[in-house]
Amino acid sequence: MNDAAEADVMSSGRALLTDRERDILAGDANVKDNYRYKVESTARQRVRDLKKDVDVLRENYPEIFKEIERAVCENVE
């Protein structure tokens, strides 16, 4: 796979949640409670993992870190 194809594959993934997980957590999907709890747990683990990624970006790619900061903190009061 060439670099352009790899970049396309990498950018077509999810951010933090898949579309299905968004539906479940938004209450728009009819799933059993235990499955919803599993999805919640998965989301929490991804948030913990995200912190590690953000630390790497803060140290090595401050311009990308600033993009994340703007996207996440835009509506924080």
Secondary structure, DSSP 8 states (H G I E B T S, - for coil): --HHHHHHHHHTS-SSS-HHHHHHHTT-S---HHHHHHHHHHHHHHHHHHHHHHHHHHHH-HHHHHHHHHHHHTT--
